[in-house]
Amino acid sequence: MLGTAATLLLVALGAIALAVAVFVLSPARRRKFHIHPEPAIDYPSAVARAAETFDNSGPEVCDACRGTILDHGGRTRDAYVLVHGLTNCPVQFRQLADILHANGANVLLPRLPYHGFVDRMTPDQARLTAQDLLDSTNATVDLARGYGERVIVVGLSASAVAAAWLAQERDDIELAVAIAPFLAPMGFKDPVIHPCANTLLRLPNAFFWWNGRQKEALVGSPYCYPRFATHPIGEMMLLGLDLFIRARRNLPRARKILLVTSPHDVAVSLPRIAELAALWKGRVQAVSFPPTWRIHHDCIDPSQPGQKVDRVYPQLIAWMDESLN
């Protein structure tokens, strides 16, 4: 028979184990994401609104990372909204934006909140929420309505989830392009996504290096933060869960959606992306880069080591043109 001390120890350990289980597994209250579209009615009103609201940032933001609009001086047939990924800035999409602009489109490159700071080690990136991401992207789509007859929203990773979410809810998006959408990390299946997101958001935020050897000296874009925060990762997972709930109830309202993946992407769950494509059957085109190209998660930033934008950009533009025609 166990002694009193041993019994108390077992009870204490059991209580701790129960507390941990409740902490991790109990479902959080569902986050209620929302948008309030206020599309610009024409080109002059879009320009005026952009002058007042588009990236009114201060000296904390690097000049090269401020939100940018590549404008032809009038409304064009197509207006692209290119939204960068977590820890990066609009520079990530600038080279692709220049190509699209040269092809005759107006292009809007918003800067996500808490991104593009001169201080690349800023802890403020941990403050980004899924609602922040939706608000920023939604406001840029509102502007784009005045810059083009057709609005095309392109997002990468976390911002790809925002592009897909807006495609689900807005009927004035001609094409939403979700490149490597971060619906869940690689290997994560539906039952564990919510508990994992809960845990990330209930624990204190932590930072992890993109490259543990290079740390602050991260090779690649001089504007990308060398580490990422855990709270925004949890936020994006919750946004992906909300997107699935909406997609199971209704068809997306955007005219067309393009889901872009690569078999060599080790950052996201490809089966989870396939599940979303199945829910959107008839309204989505799912495409993948050829395996022999060995395209990795960030296939957009030309400064990434091992980048293949000379292949990726033409293929991506071809897929978008096919979807638009």
C-alpha positions as CSV (number, residue, x, y, z in Angstrom):
1,M,0.0,0.0,0.0
2,L,1.3,3.4,-0.9
3,G,2.5,5.7,1.8
4,T,0.9,9.1,2.4
5,A,3.7,11.0,0.7
6,A,3.7,8.8,-2.3
7,T,-0.1,9.1,-2.6
8,L,0.0,12.8,-2.4
9,L,2.8,12.9,-5.0
10,L,0.7,10.8,-7.4
11,V,-2.4,13.0,-6.8
12,A,-0.3,16.1,-7.5
13,L,1.2,14.6,-10.7
14,G,-2.2,13.6,-11.8
15,A,-3.6,17.0,-11.2
16,I,-0.7,18.6,-13.2
17,A,-1.3,16.1,-16.0
18,L,-5.0,16.9,-16.0
19,A,-4.3,20.7,-16.0
20,V,-2.0,20.3,-19.0
21,A,-4.5,18.2,-20.9
22,V,-7.3,20.7,-20.3
23,F,-4.9,23.6,-21.2
24,V,-3.9,22.0,-24.5
25,L,-6.9,20.1,-25.6
26,S,-9.9,22.2,-24.5
27,P,-11.2,24.1,-27.6
28,A,-10.9,27.8,-27.5
29,R,-13.9,29.9,-28.2
30,R,-14.3,30.3,-31.9
31,R,-12.8,33.5,-33.2
32,K,-15.2,35.6,-35.1
33,F,-13.4,37.1,-38.0
34,H,-15.1,39.8,-40.1
35,I,-14.6,42.3,-42.8
36,H,-16.4,45.5,-43.8
37,P,-15.9,46.1,-47.6
38,E,-16.0,49.7,-48.7
39,P,-14.8,49.5,-52.3
40,A,-13.6,52.7,-54.1
41,I,-16.2,53.7,-56.7
42,D,-13.7,54.9,-59.3
43,Y,-10.1,55.8,-60.0
44,P,-10.0,59.3,-58.6
45,S,-11.6,58.2,-55.3
46,A,-9.1,55.3,-55.1
47,V,-6.2,57.7,-55.6
48,A,-7.5,60.1,-53.0
49,R,-8.1,57.4,-50.5
50,A,-4.7,55.9,-51.1
51,A,-3.0,59.2,-50.4
52,E,-4.8,59.4,-47.0
53,T,-4.7,55.8,-45.8
54,F,-2.2,53.6,-47.7
55,D,0.8,52.8,-45.4
56,N,0.9,55.9,-43.3
57,S,4.0,54.7,-41.5
58,G,6.7,56.6,-39.7
59,P,10.5,56.4,-39.4
60,E,10.3,53.0,-37.8
61,V,9.7,51.5,-41.3
62,C,12.5,51.0,-43.8
63,D,11.9,53.2,-46.9
64,A,12.2,50.2,-49.2
65,C,9.5,48.4,-47.3
66,R,6.7,50.9,-47.4
67,G,3.5,50.0,-49.2
68,T,3.7,50.8,-52.9
69,I,1.3,51.4,-55.8
70,L,2.5,51.0,-59.3
71,D,0.1,53.2,-61.2
72,H,-0.5,53.8,-64.9
73,G,-2.2,57.1,-64.2
74,G,-5.7,55.7,-64.8
75,R,-7.9,52.7,-64.3
76,T,-6.6,49.6,-66.0
77,R,-8.3,46.4,-66.9
78,D,-6.6,44.5,-64.1
79,A,-5.5,45.6,-60.7
80,Y,-3.3,43.2,-58.7
81,V,-3.0,43.1,-54.9
82,L,0.2,41.3,-54.0
83,V,0.5,40.6,-50.3
84,H,3.8,39.5,-48.8
85,G,4.3,36.8,-46.3
86,L,5.1,36.8,-42.5
87,T,8.4,38.5,-41.5
88,N,9.0,39.9,-45.0
89,C,7.8,43.1,-46.6
90,P,6.5,44.4,-50.0
91,V,10.0,44.1,-51.5
92,Q,9.3,40.3,-51.6
93,F,6.8,40.8,-54.5
94,R,8.4,43.9,-56.1
95,Q,10.1,42.1,-59.0
96,L,6.9,40.3,-60.0
97,A,5.0,43.5,-59.5
98,D,7.2,45.2,-62.0
99,I,6.5,42.5,-64.6
100,L,2.7,42.8,-64.1
101,H,2.9,46.6,-64.3
102,A,4.9,46.4,-67.5
103,N,2.2,44.2,-68.9
104,G,-0.3,47.0,-68.3
105,A,-1.8,46.4,-64.9
106,N,-2.0,48.6,-61.8
107,V,-0.3,46.9,-58.9
108,L,-0.8,47.5,-55.2
109,L,1.7,46.1,-52.7
110,P,0.5,46.6,-49.1
111,R,2.8,46.3,-46.1
112,L,1.4,44.2,-43.3
113,P,1.2,45.7,-39.8
114,Y,4.4,45.4,-37.8
115,H,6.5,44.4,-40.8
116,G,9.3,46.2,-42.7
117,F,10.7,47.8,-39.6
118,V,14.3,49.2,-39.6
119,D,14.8,47.1,-36.5
120,R,14.7,43.6,-37.9
121,M,14.7,42.2,-34.4
122,T,11.6,44.0,-33.4
123,P,9.3,42.1,-31.0
124,D,6.3,43.9,-32.4
125,Q,5.8,41.3,-35.1
126,A,4.3,39.1,-32.4
127,R,1.4,41.5,-32.2
128,L,0.1,40.6,-35.6
129,T,-3.4,38.9,-35.5
130,A,-5.4,37.2,-38.2
131,Q,-7.9,40.0,-38.1
132,D,-5.0,42.5,-38.7
133,L,-4.1,40.5,-41.8
134,L,-7.6,40.4,-43.0
135,D,-8.2,44.1,-42.4
136,S,-5.0,45.1,-44.3
137,T,-5.7,42.9,-47.3
138,N,-9.4,43.8,-47.4
139,A,-8.6,47.5,-47.3
140,T,-6.2,47.1,-50.2
141,V,-8.8,45.2,-52.2
142,D,-11.2,48.1,-51.6
143,L,-8.6,50.4,-53.1
144,A,-7.9,48.1,-56.0
145,R,-11.6,48.2,-57.0
146,G,-10.9,51.8,-58.2
147,Y,-7.6,51.0,-59.9
148,G,-8.9,48.1,-62.1
149,E,-11.9,46.6,-63.7
150,R,-10.9,43.2,-62.4
151,V,-9.2,42.7,-59.1
152,I,-6.7,39.9,-58.6
153,V,-5.5,39.1,-55.1
154,V,-2.2,37.2,-54.6
155,G,-0.9,36.0,-51.3
156,L,1.9,33.8,-50.1
157,S,1.8,31.5,-47.1
158,A,-0.1,33.3,-44.3
159,S,-1.3,36.0,-46.7
160,A,-2.5,33.2,-49.0
161,V,-4.9,32.2,-46.3
162,A,-6.2,35.8,-46.1
163,A,-6.6,35.8,-49.9
164,A,-8.5,32.6,-49.8
165,W,-10.7,33.8,-46.9
166,L,-11.5,37.0,-48.9
167,A,-12.3,34.9,-51.9
168,Q,-14.8,33.0,-49.8
169,E,-16.6,36.2,-48.6
170,R,-16.2,38.9,-51.4
171,D,-18.0,38.7,-54.7
172,D,-15.9,41.5,-56.3
173,I,-12.7,39.5,-56.6
174,E,-12.1,38.2,-60.1
175,L,-9.3,35.9,-59.1
176,A,-7.7,34.9,-55.7
177,V,-4.3,33.3,-56.0
178,A,-3.2,31.4,-52.8
179,I,0.4,30.4,-53.1
180,A,1.5,27.7,-50.5
181,P,-1.4,28.7,-48.1
182,F,-0.4,28.0,-44.5
183,L,-3.6,26.2,-43.4
184,A,-1.5,24.0,-41.2
185,P,2.1,22.9,-40.8
186,M,3.4,19.9,-42.7
187,G,2.2,16.6,-41.2
188,F,-0.7,18.2,-39.2
189,K,-4.1,16.6,-39.6
190,D,-7.4,18.2,-38.8
191,P,-7.9,16.8,-35.2
192,V,-4.6,18.4,-33.9
193,I,-4.7,21.8,-35.7
194,H,-7.1,23.4,-33.2
195,P,-5.3,22.1,-30.0
196,C,-2.0,23.2,-31.5
197,A,-3.2,26.7,-32.3
198,N,-4.7,26.9,-28.8
199,T,-1.4,26.0,-27.2
200,L,0.6,28.5,-29.3
201,L,-1.8,31.3,-28.3
202,R,-2.2,30.4,-24.7
203,L,1.5,30.1,-24.0
204,P,3.7,33.2,-23.9
205,N,5.0,34.2,-27.3
206,A,8.3,32.7,-28.3
207,F,10.7,33.6,-31.2
208,F,12.5,31.1,-33.4
209,W,15.3,31.7,-35.8
210,W,14.6,31.0,-39.5
211,N,18.2,29.7,-39.5
212,G,19.7,28.7,-36.2
213,R,23.3,29.0,-37.5
214,Q,23.0,32.3,-39.2
215,K,20.6,33.9,-36.7
216,E,20.7,37.8,-37.1
217,A,23.0,37.3,-40.1
218,L,20.3,35.5,-42.1
219,V,21.4,35.2,-45.7
220,G,18.7,36.4,-48.2
221,S,16.5,39.4,-48.2
222,P,18.0,42.3,-46.1
223,Y,14.5,43.3,-45.2
224,C,13.2,40.0,-43.9
225,Y,13.1,39.4,-40.1
226,P,15.6,36.7,-39.2
227,R,13.2,35.1,-36.7
228,F,9.5,34.5,-36.5
229,A,7.0,34.7,-33.6
230,T,4.7,31.9,-32.5
231,H,1.6,33.8,-31.8
232,P,1.0,34.9,-35.4
233,I,1.5,31.3,-36.4
234,G,-1.3,30.2,-34.1
235,E,-3.5,33.1,-35.4
236,M,-3.1,32.0,-39.0
237,M,-4.0,28.4,-38.1
238,L,-7.2,29.7,-36.5
239,L,-7.9,31.7,-39.6
240,G,-7.5,28.6,-41.7
241,L,-9.9,26.7,-39.5
242,D,-12.5,29.5,-39.9
243,L,-12.0,29.3,-43.6
244,F,-12.8,25.6,-43.6
245,I,-16.0,26.2,-41.6
246,R,-17.2,28.8,-44.1
247,A,-16.2,26.7,-47.1
248,R,-18.2,23.7,-45.8
249,R,-21.3,25.9,-45.5
250,N,-21.1,27.9,-48.8
251,L,-19.3,28.1,-52.1
252,P,-16.8,30.9,-52.4
253,R,-18.1,34.2,-53.7
254,A,-15.0,35.1,-55.9
255,R,-15.3,34.2,-59.5
256,K,-12.2,32.0,-59.6
257,I,-9.5,30.7,-57.1
258,L,-6.1,29.4,-57.9
259,L,-4.3,27.2,-55.4
260,V,-0.6,27.0,-56.1
261,T,1.6,24.4,-54.4
262,S,5.0,22.6,-54.8
263,P,5.7,19.0,-53.8
264,H,9.0,20.2,-52.3
265,D,7.2,22.6,-49.8
266,V,8.0,21.3,-46.3
267,A,6.4,24.2,-44.5
268,V,2.7,23.5,-45.2
269,S,0.3,20.6,-45.2
270,L,-0.4,19.7,-48.8
271,P,-3.2,17.3,-47.9
272,R,-4.9,20.1,-46.0
273,I,-4.7,22.3,-49.1
274,A,-6.2,19.4,-51.2
275,E,-9.1,19.2,-48.7
276,L,-9.9,22.8,-49.3
277,A,-9.7,22.4,-53.1
278,A,-12.2,19.5,-52.8
279,L,-14.6,21.7,-50.9
280,W,-14.3,24.4,-53.6
281,K,-14.7,21.9,-56.5
282,G,-15.9,23.7,-59.6
283,R,-14.6,27.2,-58.4
284,V,-10.9,26.4,-57.9
285,Q,-8.0,25.4,-60.0
286,A,-5.3,23.5,-58.1
287,V,-1.9,23.6,-59.7
288,S,1.6,22.5,-58.7
289,F,5.1,23.2,-59.8
290,P,6.8,20.2,-61.5
291,P,8.7,18.1,-58.9
292,T,11.9,18.4,-61.0
293,W,12.0,22.1,-60.4
294,R,12.4,21.6,-56.6
295,I,10.5,24.8,-55.7
296,H,10.5,25.6,-52.0
297,H,8.0,27.4,-49.8
298,D,9.0,31.0,-50.5
299,C,9.0,30.8,-54.3
300,I,8.5,34.6,-54.7
301,D,11.4,36.5,-53.1
302,P,14.3,36.6,-55.6
303,S,16.8,37.1,-52.8
304,Q,16.1,33.7,-51.2
305,P,19.0,31.2,-51.6
306,G,18.3,28.7,-54.3
307,Q,15.5,30.8,-55.8
308,K,14.1,29.9,-59.2
309,V,12.0,33.0,-60.1
310,D,13.1,32.7,-63.7
311,R,10.9,29.7,-63.9
312,V,8.3,30.5,-61.2
313,Y,7.2,34.0,-62.4
314,P,6.5,33.0,-66.0
315,Q,4.6,29.9,-64.9
316,L,2.6,31.8,-62.2
317,I,1.7,34.5,-64.7
318,A,0.6,31.8,-67.3
319,W,-1.6,30.2,-64.7
320,M,-3.2,33.5,-63.8
321,D,-3.7,34.4,-67.4
322,E,-5.4,31.1,-68.0
323,S,-7.7,31.6,-65.0
324,L,-8.6,35.1,-66.1
325,N,-9.5,34.1,-69.7
